[in-house]
Amino acid sequence: MEGDAMAIVDQSVSQALAAAKRAGGVLSYSEVQNIIRSVFDFGQITVLERDDLREVLTTVPMDNRAKLALTSFLNHVDKAMVLADAIAKRTGNKNQGVKISVPDPGPFSKLNTDLGKFSHGNFDVLYIPDEGELWVILKVKYSFRKGSTAGDQNVIRWRLAKAVQAWDNANATLETTQFVLNPVIRIRFILREVTTDAHKTVDVHTNDDYREWIGMEINIKTTSTVHTLTHELGHVFGNYDEYRGSGIRGWIERRMYWHDNRYLSDTRALMQDGAEFRARYFDHFRDFVNRHFSRIPAKYRIRF
């Protein structure tokens, strides 16, 4: 990367590249956004600064989300810089600049919400523009029934953390082809243990025959698996059951308000008995973001 940085004239870009080299050499999404902001001073960008950003795009390793964001920005700048490019070509002066407005509604949030999907879903949701992320934060406190050991308690905390991590590792993103600050917003899932103001109490039973369910609390047992907890978190994050079930019990459950019967044949899906995530599990997050971005206007779709 040293050779690449030598080709960059803008000092702020060179400094950002040097910092990335110290961190491992691959630019992250937030580092690319910082580079864009570093040259985008006073709402103006010059031909020289644009060329430096193009050099970064073509020569410096970065993750796919960062590459898409920088490509989107440069494509928009190129369209706005036709006249400045012509003047720079004729005069050799690359300090010709254009005013650019990068649309973004700024940070927004909603606390203790289900975003209007499953009524027993509860979480906080926050849009963080600097990171290009939508944070879904679940705050819990634990209540362990009599008979649970310290080992049981540690294992349940670990399993629930792994279940939240499974949602985070789904790598669900919201993407738009329109020109905005963050053309790719990653949906992040975060677990926090608290002593007050929890969204849910995790009520941990010691009876192995106990069936897990979500209501005002997260009702589980000491032997609940990571897979089961991942499914139950689907309810906490606002989604319905989708499985067909069998017999009279299945017939009854398919008529309950917590059941969505449109996907009964999708047996590999998480909200059935499978393990696969689906775009529909994130559509209420998409709708929430689109409501806030509608004044720009911009519209996102789900990708993962």
TAKA-V968745 format. One line per field, one symbol per residue. ss: DSSP state (h for helix, s for strand, l for the rest). phi: phi as a letter, one per 40 degrees, with the letter a starting at -180 (. if undefined). Layout:
ss=???
phi=???
This chain:
ss=lhhhhhllllhhhhhhhhhhhhllllslhhhhhhhhhhhlhhhssshhhhhhhhhhhhhllslhhhhhhhhhhhhhhhhhlhhhhhhhhhhlllllsssllllllllsssssslllllllllssssssllllsssssssssssslllllhhhhhhhhhhhhhhhhhhhhlllsssllllllllssssssssssllllllsssssslllllllsslllssssllllhhhhhhhhhhhllllslllllhhhhhhhlllllslhhhlllllsllllllsllhhhhhhhhhhhhhhhlllllllsssl
phi=.ccccccccccccdccccccccchgbccdccccccdcccccfgbbcdcccccccccccbbcacccccccccccccccdccbdccccccccbgccccbbcbbbcacgcaaabfbbfgbccccaabbbcbdccgbbcbbbbbbbbccdhccccdccccccccccccccccccfcbbbbcccadbcbbccbbbbbcbbbfccacccbcbccccccabbcbccbbcbdcdcccccccdcdchbccbccgagcccccccbcccbbccbcccccccccbcbccbdccbcccdcccccccccccabbbcba
